Amino acid sequence: MSSTITKLKALIASTKTYIVLLIMAVGLLLYTVAVGYQQVKRLHKTGGLVSHTLEVQRAIVELSAKFLEVESIQFKKYFEKDESNLSSIVVTELGQSLERLKLLTADNEAQQEKVKALQQLRDKIIIEIDSSSLLDTVSVKDTAAIDFSSIGYKHVDRISKIVAESQVIKERMLAEENYLMVERKEEYTSQSFLTPMSSLLVALTALGIFIIGFISIYKQKGEIQDVNSQVYNQNKKLQETEEFLKGVYKSSNNVISHFEPLLDADGGITDFQFRYTSNAIEKVTGAEQDDIIGKSLLEMYPMVKENGLFDLMKECYLSGASQEHESVYRFEGQNKYIQNTVVKSANGITNTAWDTTKVKEGEKILQKLNEELSLQNTIFKEAENVAGVGSFIWYLDNGSATVSDNFYRILGVEPDHFEVTFNSYKEFIHPEDISIFEALSCNKEENGVSTVFTYRVQTKNKGVRYLDLKGRRIEIDDRPVSVGIVQDITSRVEKDRQLIDSFEKLKISNEELESFNRVASHDLQEPLRKIQMFISRIEDTGNKGIPDEVHGYFSKIKSATFRMRELIQNLLSYSRIDKINSKFENIALDDVITKVEDELSQLIKDTGTIISYDKLPVINGIPFKIEQLCTNLISNSIKYRKTNTSPIIDITSVRLRNIEIPENFAKNSEYYYKLSFTDNGIGFDPEFASNIFEVFQRLHTKTEYSGTGIGLSICKKIVEKHNGYIHAIGKKDEGSTFVIYLPSN
């Protein structure tokens, strides 16, 4: 026994023993370091895979954005008539994004297939954009739009469908990457647990080596410090990788959640438990991230059982097949459309949810715009038919044209009856107007400047028609284009001719009236003056020898010549009213009535007339004509007075807005003065209210009341000269009221 112990001590004290132990310690150290290094290396690799997954996700999102940008440019081009060439730039960038995504997913055959599908969609978009060049060239900037809306709509709709397909592929690719993200995070979590254990093992091993061979370890102190430094740096990188992963989830707008099933005693799924959810859920639902993790799905969102999402999640977990679901959820008092993609993961399922509310609202707006556009096109077609208008787009470089259906109808043919070009359309032009039409083809006006041509065409069933063409020169794809409308103005031309004929006849009539005025003012009045003069001389010679019967004849001659002279003077006054060019002045009606009272003072005194008025307005007019108007109206009231009754004339005024005036006449002023001349005379039957203003219209014989029947006609002329209106209100034996409306400004 003692010899055995002695041999054991000798063995321990032997140099060879220390060498063997040192070798064993070094080997163990190398082994533990290798294990720790491999562990850190696997952790670093896992972090790299997570980083790669993030980069792929970003490339997918960027590619999706390019698809949507192409769709947005096409919508803008269609609705706002944008002529910019951004589509080709975005398509080029789209191809670059596809190549980058292809390189990133080179190690994933499933993703490579989806990339190929996206490349095919990209090619379809290029074809659609190339085929839309014709549609782009017919964009007009005038109110007269061309009926290409149905083609434009189909073009935009096809691009929208292509983009929608790209979005579906995008979501599937993102779901695949999210699935990989979850798996790699789980692996990362596992590696995070093993790495500290490896570090502990290295530390324990180092401690054992230090105890066993402290002398050798002491000599190699610097090397040990280097190893510890590497371990520290690796742990630091591990923490940075963990923070990076957290940042990845925070930067995503999608809600990424991982669930594990909750089973009953029979193994059936009763619920799912939130094992993880990204902080994007706070923005979508309003609930805090920490309050959700660990809770059950039905506890937090019981509506998923009603809308079918819960059943799809169970199906995904049991079958492993990915599921898609979209429904309306109500969060924080607002309805939101949520799209869900559910995929199977190692120990549960992962759901990626994103808010598609804005997309749905955009679809509704687009649908409304389409309905409005369809209605506008219908209205525009009806308006063309009603107005007799056709629209055109004429390419000035080669003479080709695109015209509306009503353009053909104006020519007397059915729509699309022939291809419109300069030469084919020229056959319809009247031979005498060929030069006018040819001016359109050599239009050198600057862009945006409108040109107007009026020419005749020879239609097949309507004969010669007059057309009015209004065009505007613009540039479309560096081509000179004239866009505008053509209108059938045949009826207007015929009316203009009739108007010219009427004008010539009126001119002749005015010349004859001028001649009559000259005759009336000189030739007609001269014999009357001589008749009056000779009768006066005969009467002055004395009455001797002249029978009483002859005296009666002389009195009738004098009375007739007086009425004839008065009639001529009134006719002259009536005919000269429209020729008066006197300046309008401010006139105080109080002063005018006072002046009229002075002129008619003897008549007023003899008849006992009472005239009442108070605070009459100041108007703008021709002074002596307004005096004549008031004189005629007051004289008329005195003349047609009741027997044995003193005339009472009441003059009033009130200021009214034009909308307050019930009478129907052209109201060109906002405010009017209503002047009323009311008397207690004999009045008249209401049926004659309009007749009394006509020339030579009398309601009584000349033996009953003197006068020429022109006085009130002169009043009407004067009022109309002042842009006013006059009418009479009366009842037999109850007096009459003459109402005048004159502008207040």
C-alpha angles and dihedrals in degrees: 000000000000090000089054092052090047091052090048092053091047089051092050092047092048118109090224089058091055090047091051091046090047091051091047091047092048090048091049090047092050090047094051092044090049090050091049092045092050089048092052090043091054089048091051090048090051090051089049091052090051089049090049091050090052091050090051090049091051091049090051092050091046091050091048090051090054091053090050091046090056089051091048092050091051091049090049091047091051102043102030095034090235110182097193119123099227096128095075091050093050092046089053090050088047090058091049090051090050092052091049091049090048091056093046093051096042090117094053116071094189091054090045089059090052090049089055089051090052090050089054090051089049090054090050090053090051090053091048092049092048091049092051094066092097091051091050092054093059097058107127129200096203127089088251099086122191118240096249094114094107092055092044091049093051090048093051091043092054091050089048091053091049090050090047089054089050090052091053091051089046092054092049092050091048090049090052091049091046088052090052089046092056093047092048092047090054089050089046090052090051092049089047089059096046096045095066088047089053090049090051090050090051090049092050091046091050090050091051091048089048091053094044098042105013091151094058092039090050090054090050094046094127093056091052091052089053091053092050090049091054091050090050092049091048091052089049091052088049091056091047090051090052091051089048091055090051089051090051092057092043093051093055117093090205121091107240114192132174120207135190120202123249110218132202126221091279093051095255120143111250099167145340126246124219105241093168139355131176122244090249086084089074091062094047102041103017092233121126117253094229091051091056103046109092094019125111121257095235091048092056100033112017091169091077089076091056098045094047101249093115092056091049090051090053090048091051093050094047100041101026091228118137116246134207124205137169127184143147117265128185114224125168092352094307131106112233132185109226124191115203130195114190122195133176117251133185100279102006142347135294121217123197112196129181134181110249096174095114091048091053092047089050090052090052092049090048091050090050091049090051091052092048091047091051090050092048091051090051091048091047092053092049090047091053091052094047096045095041090237131144128189130218146183111207122190105214096198098063104009097243118141145188116213137180125253092255090055087065092046091054087058090052097249135107119264114279090011089141139000108266115230133144091265097044093046091045089069089069095051117104109251092239092054100047092106091054092053094046088060087072093062092052096042107153098177118134119261114284094021114126123225128196128205129179116196143145130253131194108227124196097241108012101053119220114000129185115229129194113207121196115184138171124206117229138157121248115182089341090305122123109242134179114208126181147093138290121211132195104235097169094118091048092051090050091050089049089054091050089048091051090050090049090048091053091049091048090049090054090046091051091050090052090048090051089052090049091050090054092048092045094048095048119005098040097043095047096067089045091053091050092049091051091046096050093046089051090051092049090051091047092056089066138260096266114125094008114115119231090243090060090050087057091051091051090052091052091048091052092048092048094048090048091052091045092052092046090049092051092049092049091048090051090049091049094049094047097052094087091049095057110115098176116143119259114246138182107271126193105216091203088064092045093054090047090053091048090051089054093050093047095036095119093047091046090049095047093050097038091236118181117205118189127187137144133198099346114189132255110249135184114247150103106301102216092044093052087049090051090049093052092043093053094047094047092044089049092053091049093046095052096048125139119261113266091004125110112233116248116197120188118192118195136168138197133178116234138179113243091247089058093059112095096194116097114238138116104290105195095160126069094222132034136187113231109211117190124194106193123182138175095230133126094290123199142248111281090232089070095052094110097034096063091070094057120101115267091002110143128177092196136041120260089247090061098044128007122231144096101252092242103094097088090041087058089050091054091049092051093049092049089048086059092050091253140120134236132191136161132234119194150144126205113268091359102084132251141255125214111204120200127187115200126174112260093216 
